[in-house]
Amino acid sequence: MKTRIIISLAGLTLLSIYLTSCKHEPELPPGTPIVCFDQEVMGIINSNCNVPGCHGSGEGPSLSTYEDVYSYVTAGKPMQSELHKVITAHSNLEGLMPPKPKSALSSSQIDIISIWILQGATHTTCP
């Protein structure tokens, strides 16, 4: 009986490890243009997050600088980044950003942020 319990627990442990490790990070196609943080990422954040009633009015954590935004990012790993998680959460879950009644980010805005994270989430300024 003890052996069966131990084997069952070991099987459940291995299954949970397998299921949680299957979140693969996407890969960028060769030649993907560099996403400029200052113009592109910060532009999305300023128009959707740094607005009255959200992060722009002191009600939530500041997202007004690169350092503020970067604190919610795991460079190279969007699936592990808090920023990516909250902008891709399903609308029926708490924590969706921006919160209702504001509109969710568009797929192209999410793609820009995802690519920036995959590219290392650097503080880039482009002409």
C-alpha positions in Angstrom: 0.0 0.0 0.0 2.8 2.4 0.9 4.6 1.6 -2.3 1.5 2.4 -4.4 1.1 5.8 -2.6 4.7 6.7 -3.2 4.5 5.7 -6.9 1.3 7.7 -7.3 2.9 10.8 -5.6 6.0 10.4 -7.8 3.8 10.2 -10.9 1.8 13.2 -9.9 5.0 15.2 -9.2 6.5 14.3 -12.6 3.2 15.1 -14.4 3.1 18.6 -12.7 6.7 19.2 -13.6 6.0 18.3 -17.2 2.9 20.4 -17.4 4.5 23.5 -15.9 7.6 23.3 -18.0 5.7 23.2 -21.3 5.5 27.0 -21.6 7.9 27.6 -24.4 9.1 31.0 -25.2 8.5 32.0 -28.8 11.4 32.6 -31.2 11.8 35.6 -33.4 12.2 35.1 -37.1 15.5 36.2 -38.5 15.6 39.9 -39.5 12.9 41.0 -37.0 13.4 44.8 -36.6 14.6 46.0 -33.3 11.8 47.4 -31.2 12.6 50.9 -29.8 11.7 51.2 -26.2 11.4 55.0 -26.1 9.2 55.3 -29.1 7.3 52.1 -29.3 7.0 50.4 -25.9 6.8 53.6 -23.9 4.3 55.0 -26.4 2.0 52.1 -25.8 2.4 52.3 -22.0 1.9 56.1 -22.0 -1.3 55.9 -24.0 -2.8 52.9 -22.2 -1.3 52.7 -18.7 0.1 56.1 -17.7 -3.4 57.7 -17.8 -5.6 59.3 -15.2 -7.2 56.6 -13.0 -4.4 54.1 -13.6 -0.6 54.3 -13.3 -0.5 58.0 -14.4 -2.3 59.3 -11.4 -0.2 57.7 -8.6 -2.9 55.1 -8.0 -0.8 52.2 -9.1 2.9 51.4 -9.4 4.7 53.9 -11.5 5.4 53.0 -15.1 6.9 56.3 -16.1 10.5 55.3 -16.7 12.4 52.5 -18.3 13.4 51.2 -14.9 9.8 51.2 -13.7 8.7 49.1 -16.7 11.8 46.9 -16.7 11.0 45.9 -13.1 8.0 43.9 -14.4 10.0 42.1 -17.1 12.2 39.0 -17.4 14.5 39.9 -20.3 14.2 37.4 -23.1 11.3 35.6 -21.6 7.9 37.2 -22.2 6.0 34.2 -20.8 7.7 34.7 -17.4 7.3 38.5 -17.4 4.7 40.1 -15.2 4.1 42.8 -17.8 3.4 40.2 -20.5 1.1 38.2 -18.2 -1.1 41.1 -17.3 -1.5 42.4 -20.9 -2.4 38.9 -22.2 -4.6 37.8 -19.4 -8.1 36.7 -20.3 -10.8 39.3 -19.7 -12.6 37.2 -17.1 -9.5 37.0 -14.8 -8.6 39.6 -12.3 -5.4 41.6 -13.1 -6.2 42.3 -16.7 -4.4 45.4 -17.8 -5.7 47.9 -18.7 -8.7 47.1 -16.6 -12.2 47.5 -17.8 -13.9 49.6 -19.0 -10.7 50.5 -20.9 -10.0 48.4 -24.0 -7.4 45.7 -23.9 -4.3 46.3 -25.9 -4.4 45.3 -29.6 -2.6 42.3 -30.8 -0.1 44.5 -32.6 0.6 46.4 -29.3 1.1 43.1 -27.4 3.4 41.8 -30.2 5.5 45.0 -29.9 5.9 44.5 -26.2 6.5 40.7 -26.6 9.2 41.3 -29.3 10.9 43.9 -27.1 11.1 41.5 -24.2 12.4 38.7 -26.5 15.0 41.0 -27.8 16.3 41.5 -24.3 14.1 44.4 -23.1 16.9 46.9 -23.6 16.5 50.7 -23.2 16.7 51.5 -26.9 16.1 54.9 -28.6 15.7 54.9 -32.3 15.8 57.9 -34.7 
